[in-house]
């Protein structure tokens, strides 16, 4: 998601929240002979938390950084 803008991330976060709400209101249901099962709540919540962390980092003015650790034998 590195190429997404802050605005795009916020839009996606709204989608995650809507999906989470939909799953919480009813994981699955049946109408006549048709059945619908929604996505796994655990994966939705995990994605939302990761996205919230990215948004918070970008709004704080920092970038998402990675670190590399090199092990050396002495």
C-alpha positions, 0 to 999 in steps of 0.5 A: 500500500506504499503507493496509496495517498493519505486520502485513499487510505482514509477512504479504504479505512471507511470501507473496512469499518463498514465491512466490520459493521456488516459482519457484526450485524449478521455473519450470514443469512438466508433468504429463500434458497439463497445464502450469504456468508460475510468475510471473516471478522478477524481479517477485517479487524487486522486490516483495519488496525494496520491501516489505522497505524499507517494513517497515524504515522502519515498524519504525524509527519513521519514516513513508514520506515523499515529497519535492517539488522545485521548480525556480526560475529566478533 
